[in-house]
Amino acid sequence: MNSYIGHFIAGEPYVESNTRSGPVYNPSTGEEISRCAYASRDTVEKAVATAKSASEVWGKTSHAKRLAVMFKFRELVIANMDSLAEVIGREHGKTIPDALGEIGRGIESIEFACNEPHITKGEYSNNVAGDIDVFSIRRPIGAVGCITPFNFPVMVPVVMFAMAVAVGNSVVWKPSEKVPSAALEIARLWKEAGLPDGVFNVVQGDKEVVDTILEHPDIAGVSFVGSTAVGEYVYQKGTSNNKRVAAFTGGKNHMVVMPDADLEAAATAFVTAGYGSASQRCMAVSLLLPVGDETADRLLELIVPKIKALKVGPYNDPKADFGALISSESKMAVERAIDRCEQEGGKLVLDGRGFSVEDHPNGYYLGPTLFDHVSTDMQMYKEEVFGPVRGIIRAKSYEEALKITNRHDYGNGSVIYTRDGKAAHRFMMEVESGMIGVNVPVPLPTSYFNFGGLRESKFGEGHLYGPDAARFYTKYKTVSQRWPEHDNMISSSSLAFNPIA
Ligand code: NAD
C-alpha cells in the first residue's frame, strides 16, 4: 500500500487533510511508491509563523548551546547514513555508494558549520576618535526558506541549512516533490539532536508552496538550488519582495584536454565525472574538448571501451555504476535531446536509447550515449542535458577551447587536463567558471571553500556553502560606542567591581 508523505512543523510530523498531492516513484522499477502531500497556503503560513517565533529564541541562544546541537546532529547523520542512503536510492534511483557519497559531503558541511563562532566573529577598532570604539556584530537574519532540487535529496539541503541553523536562523525547507522522504528523516534527526521545536520545518509541495514562501513577509532570505529557469524566477520574485536570495542553477561543464595531458587519466575522469549518477549532477562533465584531432582520436579510443563497460542498474545493485533517471518525463526529454543532436549533425558514437534492465522493464533507464563532432550551434552544446548523454567538441587550439567554454551561458565548473603548468595557470585566470579543476574532474570544493557558479549558473550574491554562506545567513550591525567617564561609578564602593561578591 502506498504511504503518504507529509510535512514537519513545530517539531512534529504534520498531516493536512484534503490537500493536493502528487505521486512519488521508485525510478529503478517505475512503480508509484507513495504520495507526497502538497502543502496548502495555510500550512506554509503555519510553518513560517512557527519558524519566525522559533528564530527569535534560537537567534539569541549562545554559540555554545547551538554548537552542542550541531555536533549531536552530525553524530546522528553519521549513525543513520545507511538508512538515509536507502531512502535516497529508492526515490532518486542513484546507487547506494553514490548516495553515501552525497551524505558524506553533507556531513563535511555540518562540520564546517561548527566553526560558526569563529567565522561570524565581528571586527573591532579601538579609539577611532575621542575614546570611541567601533565594532561590528553579526546577527542571524531570521526565518530562511530553502528550496531544493531532486538530484541531491540530502547533500544540497544539508549544505544549505547546516550553516543557516548554526548561525541562529530557523528554516522552512521545501524539498523536491520527487524525493520528499529524506526531509522527514532529517527533521527527525534535528529533533533528536535537541534542536528546539520550530527551528526546522519541512513543507512538501510544488510551485504553490514556493510562491507562498517567496511572498511571505516573515521569510527573510531564500536559498534555492535547481534549474536556471526556476532559479531566475525565484530570484526575481524573492528580491522583489525584499528578501535576500541566492539561487544556484544549471551547469554545462566543459573539460579541456591538452595534447600533453595524461590521456588515460583524462579518459577515466571524463567517464566517471560525465556519467556518474546518470549525469544528473550540476557538476558533471558534459562536454569534452580535446585540443587537436590527434588528442580527440586517441581519447576516443580510450573512452569508448570504458563507457561500454559501465553497468546500469537499480539503485540497490552493488555492481551498478549508475542508475535510472528520475522520471519517465526526464527520460523522454533526454531521448529527445539525442534525436535532435543526431538531426543537427552530431556523430553518434554510442546510443543508449532503447536500453532496459532485466527484471525492471519499467525503470527509467537510459544507456550511456556519446556524440562526437558536436558544434556550438547545436542544442547539445547550448542546453543542460540531465541524463547520460555527453558530447565531444573538437577544438583546434587552447584559445578556441577557452572561447567555446567562456561563450556558454553557464559557468558552474570547468576543467583542464594538462601537464603544462603555464597552460593550467592561464586557464585558471581566463576561464569564466565558479569552480575550476586542474587535472581534477569534478571540482566540487571542500566544505571550507565557497561554492557557487558564475553567469547563469547563479543568481544573486552569496555562496551555497563555505565561509561566504555564513555571510549570506547573517546581517551586519556596526556599533560606534563611547563610555564617558563617570566619577560616581569609578569612586562608588557599592558599584566597584568586587570579584568576591
Ligand atoms: P527544478 O528547478 O525543477 O526544481 C527545483 C525546486 O524548484 C524544486 O523544489 C521544485 O519543486 C521547485 N520548482 C519547480 N518548478 C517550479 C516553478 N515553476 N516555480 C517555483 N518552484 C518550482 O530542478 P530539478 O529538476 O529538481 O533539479 C535539477 C536542476 O538543478 C539542474 O538544472 C541542475 O543543474 C540544478 N542543480 C544545480 C546545482 C548548483 O549548485 N548549481 C546543484 C544541484 C542541482
Residues whose N, C-alpha, C, O or C-beta is under 5 A from the ligand:
A	BS01	NAD	I147 T148 P149 F150 N151 K174 P175 S176 E177 G205 D206 K207 V210 V225 G226 S227 T228 V230 F248 T249 G250 G251 C282 S457
